[in-house]
Amino acid sequence: MSTHRPPGPGPAALDDTDRLLIEHLGRDGRASYAEIGLLTNLSATAVRRRIDRLRARGVVRGFTVVLDPDLLGWRTEAFVEVYCRARTSPEELLATLRQFPEVAAAWTVTGDPDALVHLRAADTRHLEAVIERLRKEPGVQRSRSSVVLSRLL
């Protein structure tokens, strides 16, 4: 699985206003352009134009919902090593994982597995169902799971 990405704009390509917009979007991706404009001393139109440019450059790739697993009652955790079929790109795996609200985090890794996925679920039955759905995805060859018993740190 290749993790090569084409070179994109580096940190120097962002000005202070771009960084401020990204900071506000990171705190509340649903904030309106007008709300962000009040916080950044820009008009809603200027905010929209800048965010559109950030999206076009790939700096902002999308907006998402961040779920609170504790409020959902998802107190069962597991780490799943995912082994992909040949020629499955990280972007394909990312698209697959985005379908699962139970995915708390995911990383491509070195070693035998292609990715390490942190799952949160209500109980072991829910966890098993998520892992089975994940294993049925076209790019996934197999997986190996470790259920968290207790958190040390």
BELDAKA-V423246 format. One record per residue. N is the residue number from 0. SS is DSSP state (alpha for helix, beta for strand, coil for the rest). D_CENTER is the distance of its C-alpha to the mean C-alpha in Angstrom with 2 decimals. Layout:
BEGIN
[[N	SS	D_CENTER] [N	SS	D_CENTER]]
END
This chain:
BEGIN
[[0	coil	18.38] [1	coil	18.33] [2	coil	15.70] [3	coil	17.89] [4	coil	16.64] [5	coil	19.33] [6	coil	20.24] [7	coil	18.90] [8	coil	20.06] [9	coil	20.36] [10	alpha	20.34] [11	alpha	23.96] [12	alpha	23.14] [13	coil	21.78] [14	coil	24.47] [15	alpha	24.58] [16	alpha	24.15] [17	alpha	20.92] [18	alpha	19.59] [19	alpha	20.88] [20	alpha	19.27] [21	alpha	15.79] [22	alpha	16.60] [23	alpha	17.69] [24	alpha	14.77] [25	alpha	12.45] [26	alpha	14.89] [27	coil	15.33] [28	coil	13.57] [29	coil	16.43] [30	coil	19.19] [31	coil	21.80] [32	alpha	22.98] [33	alpha	26.17] [34	alpha	24.62] [35	alpha	22.74] [36	alpha	26.02] [37	alpha	27.99] [38	alpha	25.89] [39	alpha	26.08] [40	coil	29.60] [41	coil	28.64] [42	coil	29.58] [43	alpha	27.09] [44	alpha	27.98] [45	alpha	27.28] [46	alpha	23.84] [47	alpha	23.03] [48	alpha	24.50] [49	alpha	22.55] [50	alpha	19.14] [51	alpha	20.19] [52	alpha	21.08] [53	alpha	17.79] [54	alpha	16.06] [55	alpha	18.87] [56	coil	18.42] [57	coil	14.71] [58	coil	14.07] [59	coil	12.25] [60	coil	10.31] [61	coil	9.78] [62	coil	9.83] [63	coil	8.20] [64	coil	9.85] [65	coil	9.30] [66	coil	11.71] [67	coil	14.26] [68	coil	14.90] [69	coil	18.37] [70	coil	19.44] [71	coil	18.49] [72	coil	20.57] [73	coil	17.91] [74	coil	19.65] [75	beta	19.59] [76	beta	17.12] [77	beta	16.89] [78	beta	15.56] [79	beta	15.69] [80	beta	16.66] [81	beta	15.92] [82	beta	18.64] [83	beta	18.24] [84	coil	21.18] [85	coil	22.68] [86	coil	21.23] [87	coil	17.73] [88	coil	15.58] [89	alpha	12.13] [90	alpha	11.31] [91	alpha	12.97] [92	alpha	11.21] [93	alpha	7.70] [94	alpha	9.60] [95	alpha	11.08] [96	alpha	8.34] [97	coil	6.97] [98	coil	10.60] [99	coil	10.55] [100	coil	10.20] [101	coil	11.41] [102	beta	8.44] [103	beta	8.02] [104	beta	6.46] [105	beta	7.23] [106	beta	9.40] [107	beta	12.08] [108	coil	15.35] [109	coil	19.05] [110	coil	21.66] [111	coil	22.12] [112	coil	18.73] [113	coil	16.25] [114	beta	13.15] [115	beta	12.82] [116	beta	10.81] [117	beta	11.23] [118	beta	12.39] [119	beta	14.10] [120	beta	16.99] [121	coil	20.27] [122	coil	22.52] [123	alpha	23.18] [124	alpha	24.12] [125	alpha	20.78] [126	alpha	19.03] [127	alpha	21.40] [128	alpha	20.75] [129	alpha	16.96] [130	alpha	17.75] [131	alpha	20.48] [132	alpha	18.40] [133	alpha	15.87] [134	alpha	18.99] [135	coil	20.41] [136	coil	17.76] [137	coil	19.63] [138	coil	17.83] [139	beta	17.94] [140	beta	21.32] [141	beta	21.19] [142	beta	19.44] [143	beta	20.75] [144	beta	19.82] [145	beta	20.77] [146	beta	20.99] [147	coil	20.93] [148	coil	24.44] [149	coil	24.31] [150	coil	22.41] [151	coil	24.63] [152	coil	22.99]]
END
